[in-house]
Amino acid sequence: MNTIDFIKSGLESSKGWATGLLEDMQDAPLTIPTPNGGNHPLWVLGHLTYSESFLFDEAILGKPNRFAEWGELFGAGSTPVAEADRYPSMSDLFSQWETIRAEAVAHLESLTPDDLDQRSHAPEEYGPMFATVGSCYGAMTGHPQYHAGQVADARRAAGKPLLFL
């Protein structure tokens, strides 16, 4: 397996894990995962979508975030609220995430392993985490996994049985 295929596999599996959990929470999208708060599934899905545009559109392609209007709702440091009418629907968010992920994978498939070492357009203050095209794709792989844990906790808070053992 080459580097591009390895990254593509990671992108597919991490999105699959997160999507499976998120789809199961469409009937309880505002469930807070812990008694002390946390990110509800609707926020997680929006955050993943918004962040994917940061990583792909901004950091990799050097273009504006296509979801800039969602920054206050879903950007880093935003606080989830329990008011569904403040958010886009889960179906719209799923559709947008699918679209941007498909574009990111198609772009990845056009690259060579050497292209992954190219400097990204991310601000330098972010350091090595987003410094290269490859590190941005790596973040796209790990980010859904991180937030899938929050959705798994929200599922349990909603009284749903475990999906994965």
C-alpha positions as CSV (number, residue, x, y, z in Angstrom):
1,M,0.0,0.0,0.0
2,N,1.4,3.4,-0.9
3,T,1.2,6.6,1.2
4,I,-1.8,8.0,-0.8
5,D,-3.8,4.8,-0.4
6,F,-2.9,4.6,3.3
7,I,-4.3,8.2,3.9
8,K,-7.3,7.5,1.7
9,S,-8.0,4.3,3.8
10,G,-7.7,6.3,7.0
11,L,-10.1,9.0,5.7
12,E,-12.7,6.4,4.7
13,S,-12.5,4.5,8.0
14,S,-12.6,7.5,10.3
15,K,-15.5,9.0,8.5
16,G,-17.3,5.7,8.5
17,W,-16.9,5.4,12.3
18,A,-18.1,8.9,13.0
19,T,-21.0,8.7,10.4
20,G,-22.3,5.5,11.9
21,L,-22.5,7.0,15.3
22,L,-23.9,10.4,14.1
23,E,-26.6,8.8,11.9
24,D,-27.8,6.8,14.9
25,M,-28.3,10.1,16.8
26,Q,-30.6,11.9,14.3
27,D,-33.5,11.3,16.7
28,A,-31.5,12.9,19.6
29,P,-29.1,15.4,18.0
30,L,-28.9,17.8,21.0
31,T,-28.0,15.1,23.6
32,I,-25.2,16.4,25.8
33,P,-22.7,13.6,26.3
34,T,-21.9,14.1,30.0
35,P,-23.6,15.5,33.1
36,N,-20.9,18.2,33.0
37,G,-21.7,19.2,29.4
38,G,-19.8,18.5,26.2
39,N,-20.4,18.6,22.4
40,H,-23.8,17.3,21.2
41,P,-24.0,15.3,18.0
42,L,-25.4,18.1,15.9
43,W,-22.5,20.4,16.9
44,V,-20.0,17.6,16.2
45,L,-21.3,17.1,12.7
46,G,-21.3,20.8,12.0
47,H,-17.8,21.2,13.5
48,L,-16.4,18.3,11.4
49,T,-17.9,19.8,8.3
50,Y,-16.7,23.4,9.0
51,S,-13.2,22.1,10.1
52,E,-12.9,20.0,6.9
53,S,-13.3,23.2,4.9
54,F,-10.5,24.8,7.0
55,L,-8.2,21.8,6.3
56,F,-9.0,21.3,2.7
57,D,-10.2,24.6,1.3
58,E,-8.0,26.9,3.4
59,A,-4.9,25.0,4.4
60,I,-4.5,22.7,1.4
61,L,-5.9,24.8,-1.5
62,G,-5.4,28.3,-0.1
63,K,-9.1,29.2,-0.7
64,P,-11.7,30.7,1.7
65,N,-13.6,28.4,4.0
66,R,-16.8,27.5,2.1
67,F,-18.7,27.4,5.4
68,A,-17.4,30.7,6.8
69,E,-20.9,31.7,7.9
70,W,-20.8,28.7,10.3
71,G,-17.7,29.8,12.1
72,E,-19.5,31.1,15.2
73,L,-21.6,28.0,15.4
74,F,-19.0,25.3,14.7
75,G,-15.5,26.9,14.7
76,A,-12.8,26.0,17.3
77,G,-13.8,27.5,20.6
78,S,-17.5,27.7,19.8
79,T,-20.0,26.5,22.4
80,P,-22.8,24.1,21.5
81,V,-26.3,25.3,22.4
82,A,-29.4,23.3,22.9
83,E,-31.5,25.3,20.3
84,A,-31.9,23.2,17.1
85,D,-33.2,26.2,15.2
86,R,-29.8,27.9,15.4
87,Y,-28.2,25.1,13.4
88,P,-28.5,23.7,9.9
89,S,-30.3,20.3,9.8
90,M,-28.3,17.2,10.2
91,S,-29.2,16.1,6.7
92,D,-27.8,19.3,5.3
93,L,-24.6,18.9,7.3
94,F,-24.2,15.2,6.3
95,S,-24.6,16.3,2.6
96,Q,-22.1,19.1,3.0
97,W,-19.6,16.9,4.8
98,E,-20.0,14.2,2.1
99,T,-19.4,16.8,-0.6
100,I,-16.2,18.3,0.8
101,R,-14.8,14.9,1.8
102,A,-15.4,13.6,-1.7
103,E,-13.5,16.6,-3.1
104,A,-10.7,16.2,-0.6
105,V,-10.3,12.5,-1.6
106,A,-10.4,13.3,-5.3
107,H,-7.7,15.9,-4.7
108,L,-5.6,13.4,-2.7
109,E,-5.8,10.9,-5.5
110,S,-4.3,13.5,-7.8
111,L,-1.2,13.9,-5.6
112,T,2.1,12.1,-5.5
113,P,3.7,11.1,-2.2
114,D,6.2,14.0,-2.7
115,D,3.2,16.5,-2.9
116,L,2.3,15.6,0.6
117,D,5.5,17.4,1.8
118,Q,4.5,20.7,0.2
119,R,3.9,23.5,2.6
120,S,0.3,24.2,3.4
121,H,-1.5,27.5,3.5
122,A,-2.2,27.2,7.2
123,P,-1.1,30.0,9.4
124,E,2.4,29.4,10.8
125,E,1.3,29.8,14.4
126,Y,-0.5,26.4,14.0
127,G,3.0,24.9,13.9
128,P,3.6,21.4,12.5
129,M,0.1,20.1,13.0
130,F,-1.0,21.7,9.7
131,A,2.3,22.7,8.2
132,T,2.2,20.4,5.2
133,V,-0.4,19.0,2.8
134,G,0.2,15.6,4.3
135,S,-0.2,16.8,7.9
136,C,-3.5,18.4,6.9
137,Y,-4.7,15.1,5.5
138,G,-3.5,13.4,8.6
139,A,-5.7,15.8,10.7
140,M,-8.7,15.0,8.5
141,T,-8.1,11.4,9.3
142,G,-7.8,11.8,13.1
143,H,-10.3,14.6,13.7
144,P,-13.5,12.5,13.2
145,Q,-12.1,9.8,15.4
146,Y,-11.6,12.3,18.2
147,H,-15.2,13.6,18.0
148,A,-16.7,10.1,17.5
149,G,-15.9,9.4,21.1
150,Q,-18.0,12.4,22.1
151,V,-20.9,11.1,20.0
152,A,-20.5,7.6,21.5
153,D,-20.9,9.2,25.0
154,A,-23.9,11.2,23.8
155,R,-25.5,7.9,22.6
156,R,-25.0,6.4,26.0
157,A,-26.5,9.5,27.6
158,A,-29.5,9.1,25.3
159,G,-29.9,5.5,26.7
160,K,-28.9,3.8,23.4
161,P,-27.0,0.5,23.5
162,L,-23.4,0.1,22.5
163,L,-22.9,-0.1,18.7
164,F,-19.3,-1.4,18.9
165,L,-17.7,-3.5,21.5
